[in-house]
Amino acid sequence: MTVDSATSPLSLALPSPAAPAWSVLDVAEVRGRSRLVACQNIQPLKLLQPASHGRAAHVVLSSYGGGLVAGDIIRLRVSVQAEARLIISTQASTRVFRSIDGAVAEQHTVGELAENALAVVFPDPVVPQAASRYRQVQEWQLHPSSLLVLVDWFHSGRMDQGERFAFTSLHSELRVRVGGRLVLLDRFAFQPEDHIAASPANFAGYQTFFSVFVVGSAHDARVQLLAELLTRQQMPGSTEPHFTLAGQEFMVSVTRARENVWVLRAAAHSRLALQPLCDALLAGLANEWLLGYNPLARKY
């Protein structure tokens, strides 16, 4: 006689495997301002909500341990309801500590933007320390009328201490869908022991790497404003035939990858060299059509 394990008394008595625990953010428009209407923290992630001076809600990602240790897994689910605005930043750089047993520190973010919603993700850089292993995955679902501005930023290591590409592995993956259709897939993976980091084919002398992704309808005035803002960040003279990167503290490229996707890439020798770029982007995001103020003005 055979027994269906799915319906046997023994299987009903056994507890099912626990589903992964997710931290949750839910933002809605309430009386003309965006409010955090649901918030759940799952360690090691800590969610902070400083006062906002504009219509947008501001959430700061922090960590109970001051960084990520090997084996830490952060899962964050973000929902921005119709007409709401959200800025997500971090309290400080995301430090990824040494992995002794081969375990990987991970961050997985899933976000959904409803009609006319706006989400700006502007974190400090990820800093993978010596012998660390880090994996980051972000997945966003957008309504055709919503707008996502997302920054992805990492350092080569603890630059102030002379640490350069001493981590074991770094993986970053970003997927964005609009109306259920995949419009952006960005993957990056690097293992220093398998490559020469200082090679011109890889990073040359650059130590910090900054990307901005803007996804939204080309007919949206907010997207047009941001496209102009990104275009203005192009390096002076970079379109001239005799332009050279030699001696440049940083480089910037901007491209329209799709009708509804703009991408800015920047690399610099130091964090300080990227400050003017950060200032320009944050000043543009302070426009009343977007965040309405610069939430990081007192930080940078």
Secondary structure, DSSP 8 states (H G I E B T S, - for coil): ----TTTSHHHHHS--------EEEEEEEETTEEEEEEEE--TTEEEE----SSSSEEEEEEETTSSB-TT-EEEEEEEE-TT-EEEEEESS-EEE---SSS--EEEEEEEEE-TT-EEEE----EEE-TT-EEEEEEEEEE-TT-EEEEEEEEESS-GGGT--S--SEEEEEEEEEETTEEEEEEEEEE-GGGS-TTSTTTTTT--EEEEEEEES-TT-HHHHHHHHHHHTTS-TTTTSTT---TT-SEEEEEEEEETTEEEEEEEESSTGGGHHHHHHHHHHHTSTTTTSS-TTTTT-
